[in-house]
Amino acid sequence: MIRKLSHRNCPRLLFFKLCLPPAVFGGVFFWGWTWGSVFPTLDFVGFITLFTSRVFSILQSDFPFFTHVWISKQIGSSICFKDCQTFIQFERSARTIFWQSFALFMFGICEISVIIPTLNEEKYVSRCLDSLKKQEFEGRFETIVVDGGSSDSTVDLVNAQVNKVVVYKGKPVGDSRNLGAEFAEAEMVAFIDADTMASESWLSNIRESLSRPGIVGVTGPTLPYEGSELDRLAYKVATGWLQRFSMLFGLPHVAGFNCAYRRGSFLNCGGFEEGRTLSEDLALSLKMRHEGRLIFNKDMVAYTSTRRVRKYGYVRLAMFYLLNDAIFALTGRSLHYPQVR
């Protein structure tokens, strides 16, 4: 009679499955942290196996085009190369990664992954991160910053304040958000911009909304944290009333700077439309409606800057958005969205 091995009848199997991957993982990082060794030819499959273990869950995605991973002593960064050029760089210290991994093992996986795209946002990003620290949220969440190659001190500012920093040079905001979702650990992914602050109940309302059966996406009103009453009214109409009406008519437009999705549904439909600087969130909304219901939660409030309004004015912006929406509806293309910092 052949006895099938299982965790119940073979404690050693359970021990090796749970303890061996994190032990090897910890040993590799301790080596790199202590002696500053470099591993230019670390096997990619082995690397992903270590990082995606259920105990030490740092990365949960498969990037077959990564060919080399280096781990250095000083900053403990993992640099992934493609065609002899840096493709993605993880700006995290080996010590920090090790202890964050240990925390995941002790306290369990997080419920929500918050993804923040950045590009030269040193003036605003600290406000965004401070708002996340003040959340009235009993569960665990992680914060992922995907930087587009900032030339200022953005990466240095966020490095010690968030769980993961990924440098993804030269990519539009939609591409950065998608990459952040690939690295997310939670089944709920929330998106907020660096110049935007979350209300204290932001995460709680996201969890409550996405926990309902059939709900795959949620958004809420975004109001200015500066400016006049006219600014507040304009944002209330644009991100409140218009978003509600768009859902009622079956053509949802969920703003990318204040939204959350079920990660499985998000990845299944391809995420934000890549390569766009504008309307990438509209294209995603139209795809997500086939995955399930998108809802508007009036209590999921965020507060954003009015820097674009201050530079261009309401009339010019309104004409720009109307023209872009017309082009998108007729051709599926969108205008170029100029950066404002």
N, C-alpha and C positions, 0 to 999 in steps of 0.2 A: 504494500500500500504506500503510495507516494503522498507525503504530507506537504500541503502547500504552505509556504512560509507567509506569514502575515505579521502585522505589528503586535497582535495579541499573543501569538504563540512563539514569537521570536523578538524578545526585547532588544537584542543586539541590532536587529535590522532597524528598529525605530531609533535607537541611539545613533547609528551611523547616518541615517537619513536626516535627522534633525541637527546633529552636532558637527558632523564632518564638514559640510559646506561652510558654515560660519567660522569654524576653526581654521580652515585653509584660508578663507577670506581675511580673517584677522591677522593671520601670520604673514600674508603677502603685504598688507598695509603696514604692519609693524616693521617689517623689513625695510620697506621704502621710507618709512617715517624715521627710522633709527639710523640707517646707513646711507640713505639717499641713493639706493640702487635704482637703475633704470632697466625696464623690461621692454625692449623694443620689439620683441617677437612673441609676446605673450599670446598664447592660443586664443583666438576670438571666441570659440565655442566654450572653452573653459572659463573665460572671463564672464561671458553672459550667464553661464550656469551659476557661477558664484554670486553674481550681482542680482540674479532673479530668484534666488532661493527664497522660500516663504518666510524664512527667519530673518535674513538680512536683505530686505527688499529695497534696493536702491534704484535699480533700473528695471523696468518692466516692458521693454520693447526690444525688437529684433532688428538690428541694422546690419544686414549682411555685407554692406560695402565698407564697413570699418575693417582695416587691415592691420593696424598697429595701435597699441595702447601703451602709453608711457606713464609711469608713476614716479614723480620726483620728490625729493626730500623737503625742499623749502616750502612749496605751496601745495604739495601733494596733488597736483592737478593731473587729471586724466585727459590726454590729448588724442583725439581720434583723427587719423589721416585718411585722405582719399586723393589718389593721384599725386602723392608727395606734397600735399598742401593741407594745412590745418582746416578741418571741417567743423568740428565741434570741440570746445574746450570746457572742461568742468573746473570752475574756479572754486575748489573746496579744499581745505586742508585735510590731510590724512587723519589727523587726530579727531577733527570734527566729524568726518564721515564715519569713523569707527564708533564714536559715542552716539551719534544719531542712529546708527544701525542697531546698537545695543538697546537703545530706547524703544525701537520698533519691536525688538524681540521681547522686551519686558512688558510693554504696555499695549501691544497690538497695533494693527494697521490703522491708518487714519480713515476718516469718513469722507472728507472733502479735500481735494487738491485745488489750491488757488493759484492760478497762472497769471503772471504779470509780464507782458512784453515791455522792454525798455530800449531806449536809444537816446543817449545824452539827456537823462532825466534827473540829474543831480539836484535840481531845484525843487522837484516835486515828489520823488519817490519815497522820501522819508515819511511824508505825511500819509501816504498810502499804507506803508508798513505799520506805522503807529496805529492806524485805524483797525488793522487786523489784529494787533495785540490787545485791543480793547474789546474784542468780541465777547458777547454774552452767550458763549457756546460751550456746552459741557463736554462735547466729544473732542476728538483729536483731528487736527487738520494740518496740512503741510503747505508751505509757500514755495513756489517755483518761479524764479525770475529767468526769462529768456531774453538775453541782451543781443541787440543787433550789431554790436561792434562799436560801443560807445567810445568816444575819444576823451570824455571827461571822467570824473571820478565815480560814475554810477556804479560800476561793478565793485569798487572798493567799499562804497557805502552799504551795499546790500549784502556783501559777502558774509558778514558775521551775523546777519539778522534773519536770513531765510534758510530753508532746508537745502535747496539746490539752486545753483547758478549755472546756466548753460549759455555759453557765448556762441551765437549763430550768426555769423557776420553777413551783412549785405542782403538780408532777406526781409520781405514785407511783414507787416504785423500779423497777417493771417497765417503765414508760414511759421512764425515764431510761436503763435498760440497752439498750432497743431503739434509742433515738436514738444511743447510743454505737456500737452495731453498724452503724448507717447511715453513720457517719463513719469506720468502721474501714477500714484499708488492707489488712490481712492476710486470708487465707482461713480463718484460725482465730481465733475470738473467745473470749477467756477472761474470766470474770466473778469478781470478788472484792469483798467489802465493805470499807468504809473502816476498820472495827474488826477486820479480819482480816489476818493476816500469812501470806505464802506461804513454804513450805519452800524450801530452796536448789535443789532439783531439780524444783520445781513446773512451770516452763515446759518443761523437758526432757521430763517425763512427759506433759505435754499434747501436745507435738509427736509423741512416740513413739506415743501412743494414737491420735490423729486421723490419723496417716499410714497406719494399717492399712486395708486395703480394707473398705468397708462400714460403718466406724465413723463415726458422725455426732456423737456426744456422749460426754463422759467426766466423771466426778466422782471424788472420793476422800474419805478420812476428814478430818473437821474436829475438832480437839481444842482444849481451852481452853489459853491460854498463862498462865493464872492460876487460882487456886483449889486445891481439894483433890483427893485421889484419887477421891472420890465424883464430883466434877465430870468428871474425866477418863473414868471408867467410863460415866457417863450420856451424854456426848457420843460415846463410842466406840460405844455401842449405837445411839443415834439416827442418827448420820451414817455409821456403818460397817455394822453388821449389818442394820439396817432398810432401808437403801438397797440393799444386796445382795439381800435377800429380795424387795424390791419389784420388782427387775429379773427375778429368777427367775420370779416369778408373772405377768410381763407387764404390770405396772402400775407402771412406774418413777416414782420420786419423787426427782428430782435437785435438791439444794439449790442455790438461786440464788447463795449467797455463796461457792461453791467449785465451779465447773463450767466447761466449755469446749465449744464446738460448731463444726462446719463452718459457715462464715458463709452459704454458699449455701443449705444446708438450713435453717438458722436463719431466714433471711429468707423462704424459701419457705413455711414453715408459720406465718409471722406473728409470730415472736418470743414474748416473754413476754406473758401475757395483760394487756392494758392496763386501767387504771382500778381495779385491785385493790391493796389493801395487804397481802394475804395470799393464799397459794396460787397466785400468778402463776407460780411455778416448777413447781408440780405440774401446772398446766394446760399449760405448755410441754412438760414431760416426756411427757405423754400424746399430744401432737401429734407430737413428734419421733420417737416409736417407729415411726411410719409412714414416716419418711424414711430410716431405717436403724437400726443397732444402737447402743444406749447401753450403756456398760460402766463398771465400777467399777475404778479403778486404785488399789491399796492404797498405792502410793508417792507419789500426788499429794496430799500432806498439806498442810493449812492449819491455822493456829492462830487462834482467835477469842477475843473477850472474853466474859466471863460477866455482862455488865451486866444483861441481861434476867432471868437467873436470880437475880441478887442483889436485883433489885427485886420480882419476883413469887414466886419460889420454885418448886421442881420440881412440887409437887402442883398448884398453880394453873395453871401452864403446861401440864402434861400434860392436865388436864381441858379447858383452852381448846383445845388442838390436837385432841383427840379429838372435841370438839363441832364444831369447824370442819370436820374431815374428814368427819364424818357429814353435815353440811349440804351440803358440796361434792358428796359422792357422790349425795345425793338430789335436790338442786336445781341444782347447778352454781354456786352462789353461795358466798361466803366471808364470814367475820366481818371486822370492822375490826381492824387490827393497830395498837395504840397505839405511838407512837414512844418510844424510850428513849435518852436522850443523857447 
